[in-house]
Amino acid sequence: MNPRLKSLLGKCDRNEGASPEAINNVLREYPLLPEDYLAALRHSNGVEGWIGEHAYLMLYSIEELAGVNEAACADEFAPGMFIFGSDGGGMSYAFDLRTEPVKTLEVPSEVLSWDEVWMAWDSFMELLEALAGRA
């Protein structure tokens, strides 16, 4: 595992890592999920806790992903957006699966729309680094 990823998620509550079979199943439906995100799932199938001093992070488990995206009507309101986590409050973290390489997004949970994307990063790791550095 990437030592920086392990360090960034070090304060978070974690679970046992996702099985290779579970990861392969999600990749069959979403083949563009980025490798750094998949590494996080291998490390812990779901994460919750503080990242840095001022940012809270929830990464959904593989088993929760389909339900979260269905409940948010992601396919209807923002086709190509794949929600994978949140700040535990009003923001969701998602991937833009319309682009290669895949962008990582921050978007308001209650207004899921391409027009409402607040921030975009070039990678999942860049999101984690940005959250860890928030003041």
C-alpha positions in Angstrom: 0.0 0.0 0.0 1.1 3.5 -0.7 2.6 4.9 2.5 1.1 8.4 1.9 -2.4 6.9 1.5 -1.9 4.9 4.7 -0.7 8.1 6.5 -3.6 10.2 5.2 -6.2 7.7 6.4 -4.4 6.9 9.6 -6.8 8.7 11.9 -9.9 7.2 10.3 -11.9 4.2 11.5 -11.4 1.5 9.0 -12.6 -1.9 8.1 -11.0 -5.0 6.6 -10.0 -4.4 3.0 -12.3 -5.2 0.2 -11.9 -8.6 -1.3 -10.4 -9.0 -4.8 -13.8 -10.5 -5.9 -15.7 -7.5 -4.6 -13.4 -5.1 -6.4 -13.6 -7.1 -9.6 -17.4 -7.0 -9.4 -17.5 -3.2 -9.0 -15.0 -2.8 -11.8 -17.2 -4.8 -14.2 -19.9 -2.1 -13.8 -17.5 0.9 -13.4 -14.3 0.0 -15.2 -12.8 3.5 -15.1 -12.5 3.7 -11.3 -9.1 5.1 -10.5 -6.3 2.8 -9.2 -5.6 5.1 -6.2 -9.2 4.8 -5.1 -9.1 1.0 -5.5 -6.0 0.9 -3.4 -7.9 2.7 -0.6 -10.7 0.0 -0.9 -8.1 -2.7 -0.7 -6.7 -1.0 2.5 -10.2 -0.6 4.0 -13.6 -1.3 2.6 -15.1 1.9 3.9 -13.5 4.6 6.0 -14.8 7.2 8.4 -13.0 9.9 10.4 -10.9 13.0 10.4 -8.4 13.6 7.7 -6.1 16.4 8.7 -7.3 18.7 11.4 -10.4 20.2 9.8 -11.9 17.7 7.3 -14.2 14.7 8.0 -14.2 11.9 5.4 -16.6 9.0 4.8 -15.7 6.6 2.0 -18.5 4.2 1.4 -17.9 0.5 1.3 -18.3 -1.4 -1.9 -21.5 -2.8 -0.7 -23.0 0.7 -0.1 -21.9 2.2 -3.5 -24.8 1.1 -5.7 -27.4 2.1 -3.0 -25.9 5.5 -2.5 -25.8 6.3 -6.2 -29.3 5.0 -6.7 -30.7 7.0 -3.7 -29.0 10.2 -5.0 -30.5 9.5 -8.5 -27.0 10.1 -9.9 -27.8 8.5 -13.3 -30.8 10.8 -13.6 -29.4 14.1 -12.4 -25.7 13.8 -13.3 -25.1 10.9 -15.7 -21.5 9.8 -15.5 -21.1 11.0 -11.9 -20.2 8.2 -9.4 -20.5 9.0 -5.7 -18.0 7.3 -3.5 -18.0 9.3 -0.3 -19.0 12.4 1.6 -17.9 14.8 4.3 -20.6 13.5 6.6 -22.5 16.8 6.1 -23.7 18.4 2.9 -20.9 17.5 0.4 -20.5 14.4 -1.6 -17.2 13.2 -3.2 -17.6 11.7 -6.7 -15.8 10.6 -9.8 -16.4 12.1 -13.2 -16.5 8.9 -15.3 -17.0 10.8 -18.5 -13.4 11.8 -18.6 -10.1 10.0 -18.9 -8.2 10.3 -16.7 -11.1 10.3 -14.2 -11.6 13.6 -12.3 -12.4 13.6 -8.6 -15.2 16.0 -7.6 -16.8 17.8 -4.6 -20.5 18.5 -5.1 -23.4 19.4 -2.8 -25.3 16.3 -1.8 -28.7 17.9 -2.1 -28.2 19.4 -5.5 -26.5 16.7 -7.4 -25.8 18.3 -10.8 -22.8 18.9 -13.1 -23.6 22.7 -12.8 -23.0 22.5 -9.0 -19.6 20.9 -8.9 -17.5 23.0 -6.3 -14.1 21.5 -6.8 -12.3 19.1 -9.1 -9.0 17.3 -8.7 -7.0 15.3 -11.1 -6.9 12.3 -8.8 -8.4 10.7 -5.7 -5.0 11.2 -3.9 -5.2 15.0 -4.7 -8.6 15.1 -3.0 -7.2 13.4 0.1 -4.2 15.8 0.1 -6.5 18.8 -0.2 -8.8 17.6 2.6 -5.8 17.0 4.9 -4.6 20.5 4.2 -7.9 22.3 4.8 -7.7 25.1 7.4 
